[in-house]
């Protein structure tokens, strides 16, 4: 999922708090084994920050059962239950890049400190241009009107979507009625007249 945040919202998220506001711009689900995905937004996004939130993984039980743990320092196979290499005494569960050890999830997919993954690689390409006509949101006085405008746009979009859903239901109902009625040219002329 990709989201929009303010600079202060990102700072609040880094400090452990909840971002001031976040808007989901896209939600993408990948099939098992899918290696690439491209997301194109229908409208240009005006934002001061972009957050990619990875929420789930496809795990192959057969591959996970056959995985062998290697020491990041000497590459020997580690068979100890606690991940200590019997050859060089290093912890095999440490990150290969920054040497951080995550004791809560020793075999985590992504390092909690540096973002390195021993299982996969993420490449993100972003095509962006600065928006000269968009004022920066740097204080709460700027956020309030922006949030009100965003809420009004979301309400308008919600009511338009509800109107489209009701119109679609009416069209489906009429189509079902036409499909159930016996077809004859005289019946069509009588209903049209």
C-alpha positions as CSV (number, residue, x, y, z in Angstrom):
1,X,0.0,0.0,0.0
2,X,1.2,3.4,-0.8
3,X,0.1,6.3,1.4
4,X,0.5,10.0,1.6
5,X,1.8,11.7,4.8
6,X,2.9,15.1,5.9
7,X,6.5,15.7,7.0
8,X,5.3,16.2,10.6
9,X,3.2,13.0,10.3
10,X,6.3,11.1,9.2
11,X,8.2,12.6,12.1
12,X,5.4,11.6,14.5
13,X,5.5,8.0,13.0
14,X,9.2,7.8,13.5
15,X,8.8,8.9,17.2
16,X,6.3,6.1,17.8
17,X,3.2,8.2,17.5
18,X,0.4,8.0,15.0
19,X,0.8,10.1,11.8
20,X,-1.2,13.3,11.7
21,X,-3.0,12.1,8.6
22,X,-2.5,9.4,6.0
23,X,-4.4,8.7,2.8
24,X,-4.2,5.3,1.1
25,X,-3.4,6.0,-2.6
26,X,-3.1,2.4,-3.8
27,X,-3.5,-1.2,-2.5
28,X,-1.6,-3.8,-4.5
29,X,-1.7,-7.6,-4.0
30,X,0.9,-9.8,-5.6
31,X,0.4,-13.4,-6.6
32,X,2.9,-16.0,-5.2
33,X,6.0,-15.9,-7.3
34,X,5.2,-12.5,-8.9
35,X,8.4,-10.6,-9.2
36,X,7.3,-7.2,-10.5
37,X,4.4,-4.8,-10.2
38,X,3.8,-1.3,-11.6
39,X,1.3,1.1,-10.0
40,X,0.0,4.1,-12.0
41,X,-2.2,6.6,-10.2
42,X,-5.2,7.9,-12.1
43,X,-4.6,11.4,-10.9
44,X,-1.4,13.2,-10.0
45,X,-0.6,12.9,-6.2
46,X,0.4,16.1,-4.4
47,X,2.3,15.0,-1.3
48,X,5.2,15.8,0.8
49,X,6.0,12.2,1.6
50,X,5.3,8.7,0.3
51,X,5.0,5.7,2.5
52,X,5.2,2.1,1.2
53,X,3.6,-0.2,3.7
54,X,4.3,-3.9,3.2
55,X,1.6,-5.9,5.0
56,X,1.9,-9.5,4.1
57,X,4.1,-12.2,2.5
58,X,3.6,-15.4,0.6
59,X,5.4,-18.2,2.5
60,X,6.1,-21.6,0.9
61,X,6.1,-24.2,3.7
62,X,8.3,-26.5,1.6
63,X,10.9,-23.9,1.0
64,X,10.9,-22.7,4.7
65,X,11.3,-26.3,5.9
66,X,14.3,-26.9,3.6
67,X,16.1,-23.6,4.4
68,X,19.6,-24.0,5.8
69,X,21.0,-21.3,8.1
70,X,24.5,-20.0,7.2
71,X,26.8,-17.9,9.3
72,X,27.1,-14.4,7.9
73,X,30.7,-14.2,8.8
74,X,32.3,-17.5,7.8
75,X,29.4,-19.1,5.8
76,X,29.5,-22.4,7.7
77,X,26.1,-24.1,8.2
78,X,24.7,-23.3,11.6
79,X,22.8,-26.2,13.3
80,X,22.6,-24.8,16.8
81,X,19.1,-24.1,18.1
82,X,20.0,-20.6,19.2
83,X,21.8,-19.6,15.9
84,X,25.4,-19.5,17.3
85,X,28.0,-20.6,14.8
86,X,30.2,-23.4,16.3
87,X,33.1,-22.3,14.1
88,X,33.4,-18.5,14.7
89,X,30.9,-18.0,17.5
90,X,28.9,-15.3,15.6
91,X,25.1,-15.1,15.8
92,X,23.8,-16.3,12.5
93,X,20.5,-14.4,13.0
94,X,22.2,-11.0,12.7
95,X,21.6,-8.8,9.7
96,X,24.1,-9.3,6.9
97,X,24.4,-5.6,6.3
98,X,24.3,-3.8,9.7
99,X,24.8,-6.8,12.1
100,X,21.7,-5.9,14.1
101,X,20.0,-8.8,15.9
102,X,16.3,-8.8,16.1
103,X,15.5,-10.9,19.2
104,X,11.7,-10.7,18.7
105,X,11.8,-12.2,15.2
106,X,15.3,-13.7,14.6
107,X,14.5,-14.8,11.0
108,X,12.6,-11.7,10.0
109,X,12.1,-10.9,6.3
110,X,13.4,-7.4,6.6
111,X,15.9,-6.0,9.1
112,X,14.2,-3.6,11.5
113,X,17.2,-1.3,11.6
114,X,18.5,-0.9,8.0
115,X,15.8,-2.5,5.8
116,X,18.1,-5.2,4.3
117,X,16.5,-8.5,3.4
118,X,18.4,-11.8,2.9
119,X,15.3,-13.2,1.2
120,X,14.5,-10.7,-1.5
121,X,15.2,-7.2,-2.9
122,X,12.9,-4.2,-3.3
123,X,13.5,-1.6,-6.0
124,X,11.2,1.4,-6.1
125,X,11.2,3.8,-9.0
126,X,9.3,7.0,-8.5
127,X,8.6,9.5,-11.2
128,X,8.0,12.8,-9.5
129,X,8.2,16.5,-10.1
130,X,8.0,19.4,-7.7
131,X,4.6,21.0,-7.5
132,X,5.2,24.8,-7.5
133,X,1.6,25.7,-7.0
134,X,1.1,23.5,-3.9
135,X,1.8,25.2,-0.7
136,X,3.8,23.2,1.9
137,X,1.9,22.1,5.0
138,X,4.3,23.0,7.8
139,X,2.1,24.0,10.7
140,X,-1.2,22.9,12.2
141,X,-2.9,26.0,10.9
142,X,-2.1,24.8,7.3
143,X,-3.3,21.2,8.0
144,X,-6.8,22.1,9.2
145,X,-8.0,23.7,5.9
146,X,-6.3,20.9,3.9
147,X,-7.9,18.2,6.0
148,X,-11.3,19.9,5.7
149,X,-10.9,20.1,1.9
150,X,-9.8,16.5,1.8
151,X,-12.8,15.4,4.0
152,X,-15.2,17.4,1.6
153,X,-13.7,15.7,-1.4
154,X,-13.9,12.3,0.2
155,X,-17.6,12.9,1.1
156,X,-18.4,14.0,-2.4
157,X,-16.6,10.9,-3.8
158,X,-18.5,8.7,-1.4
159,X,-21.9,10.2,-2.4
160,X,-21.0,9.9,-6.1
161,X,-20.0,6.3,-5.6
162,X,-23.3,5.6,-3.7
163,X,-25.3,7.2,-6.6
164,X,-23.4,5.1,-9.1
165,X,-24.1,1.9,-7.1
166,X,-27.8,2.6,-6.9
167,X,-27.9,3.4,-10.6
168,X,-26.1,0.2,-11.4
169,X,-28.6,-1.7,-9.2
170,X,-31.5,-0.2,-11.1
171,X,-29.9,-1.1,-14.5
172,X,-29.3,-4.7,-13.3
173,X,-32.9,-4.9,-12.1
174,X,-34.2,-3.6,-15.5
175,X,-32.0,-6.0,-17.4
176,X,-33.2,-9.0,-15.3
177,X,-36.8,-8.0,-15.9
178,X,-36.2,-7.8,-19.6
179,X,-34.4,-11.2,-19.6
180,X,-37.3,-12.8,-17.7
181,X,-40.1,-11.4,-19.9
182,X,-41.0,-13.4,-23.0
183,X,-39.5,-11.9,-26.1
184,X,-41.8,-10.8,-28.9
185,X,-41.8,-7.8,-31.2
186,X,-45.4,-7.0,-30.4
187,X,-44.7,-6.9,-26.6
188,X,-41.7,-4.5,-27.3
189,X,-43.9,-2.2,-29.4
190,X,-46.7,-2.2,-26.7
191,X,-44.2,-1.4,-23.9
192,X,-42.6,1.4,-25.9
193,X,-45.9,3.0,-26.8
